[in-house]
Amino acid sequence: MSGRAPDAAAGPSAVPAAPPALRRAIVDTSAFTANAAHVAAVVAPAAVMAVVKADGYGHGATEVARAALAGGATWLGVADVDEALALRSEGIDAPVLAWLHGDDPDFTTAVAHDVTLGISTRTQLERAADAGSPAHPARVHLKVDTGLGRNGIQRSDWAAVFEAAREAEASGRLVVEGLFSHLSNAADDHDLAQLAAFDEAGARAAAAGLRPTIRHLASTAGALRLPETRLDLVRLGIGLYGLSPYGGVGSAELGLTPAMRVEARLIAVKRVAAGVGVSYGYTYRAASDTTLGLVPLGYADGIPRHVSNTGSVWVNGAIHPIVGRVAMDQFVVDLGESVAAVGDRVVLFGDPAEGYPSADDWAEAASTINYEIVTRLGRRVKRVHG
Ligand SMILES: *Cc1c(COP(=O)(O)O)cnc(C)c1O
């Protein structure tokens, strides 16, 4: 006997139903639409750019992009040109901005596919102009550093780069469509100081003869908390996925719905005696006789090793602790006196409104942020979009 479901034994030509994936992330695409629509209503008349970099924060960039556009987002944002081209190859033709480039980028393909370029250096500006022509000019948004100290044109270079941009515009090879910057979210007064610096950059750009019509500064945190920073467009990343950018503030308080639920099934259940050591190094020993459950996800799947002995999961309606070290492919849960069997569903995190641990809970257990919890999920975790 094969031990398969009865219909699998119907005959040699019968195709057995695919077994349930060992580990999966159930992604509710309607949540992206709802989250985009919610934030669009909050920030109106500012427009919304759906930030879908890093494969949509691990949720699937194409699916997120389509659902966010359906919810009223009018722009897409990614880090790399390659991410933008992947969206184009899926037939998505909405405006898309890519803002992180190598040291000597070739923008020919990007311009040919109408990818708008975020420009942070003089070299990038020149390469964009090289890739454009009067018949098909490169469209760029100049990125100014207003205090984050990361990407963006430094204040001391603003004049020279604005001047070079004006010359490139005059040649017809490039159009400066936008001006943008990124906030530190360190504290409201820091963000407002950055807003003042951004206004100054805008005035200097205008004095140089540039007319950027799309000014943008805020990501989710600024968009929801500091209305002054909404300007013409907000870049919505984490909020689109239904997660909060603020520690100590949950999704529901912001009117957002988490889109991802990560789940698996118990693949072993065993009764053990008090004192038994669990997983590498015996960092956990059962205090009394207990039941242990084995979950087939590990750090290769993006489960932080830091949740060893600090995180918890949902099994059969109750929350149970992760015990012992998280290994590459598996971790152990202490089920105590609960009744559990092989095959029972385990939810690592999902929407806390449904009783599951949240990505925020996981972030706290791993001393990180919810962004990292969803984005680092590995390729073995099958994404199921519904
Ligand atoms: C990732 C990113 C965003 C989105 O930020 P969230 O905090 O996820 O909303 C916005 N702008 C830039 C430049 C980014 O790199």
The ligand as an SDF file (V2000), in Angstrom:
LIG
                    3D

 15 15  0  0  0  0  0  0  0  0999 V2000
   11.6890   51.2690    0.6970 C   0  0  0  0  0  0  0  0  0  0  0  0
   11.4580   52.7010    0.4190 C   0  0  0  0  0  0  0  0  0  0  0  0
   10.1920   53.2810    0.6380 C   0  0  0  0  0  0  0  0  0  0  0  0
    9.0490   52.5630    1.3220 C   0  0  0  0  0  0  0  0  0  0  0  0
    9.1950   52.7210    2.7210 O   0  0  0  0  0  0  0  0  0  0  0  0
    8.1200   52.1350    3.7530 P   0  0  0  0  0  0  0  0  0  0  0  0
    8.6580   52.5170    5.0730 O   0  0  0  0  0  0  0  0  0  0  0  0
    8.1320   50.6640    3.5510 O   0  0  0  0  0  0  0  0  0  0  0  0
    6.8200   52.7470    3.4270 O   0  0  0  0  0  0  0  0  0  0  0  0
   10.0070   54.5890    0.2340 C   0  0  0  0  0  0  0  0  0  0  0  0
   11.0000   55.2950   -0.3410 N   0  0  0  0  0  0  0  0  0  0  0  0
   12.2460   54.7890   -0.5310 C   0  0  0  0  0  0  0  0  0  0  0  0
   13.2860   55.6330   -1.1570 C   0  0  0  0  0  0  0  0  0  0  0  0
   12.5150   53.4770   -0.1450 C   0  0  0  0  0  0  0  0  0  0  0  0
   13.7560   52.9760   -0.3210 O   0  0  0  0  0  0  0  0  0  0  0  0
  1  2  1  0
  2  3  1  0
  2 14  2  0
  3  4  1  0
  3 10  2  0
  4  5  1  0
  5  6  1  0
  6  7  2  0
  6  8  1  0
  6  9  1  0
 10 11  1  0
 11 12  2  0
 12 13  1  0
 12 14  1  0
 14 15  1  0
M  END
$$$$
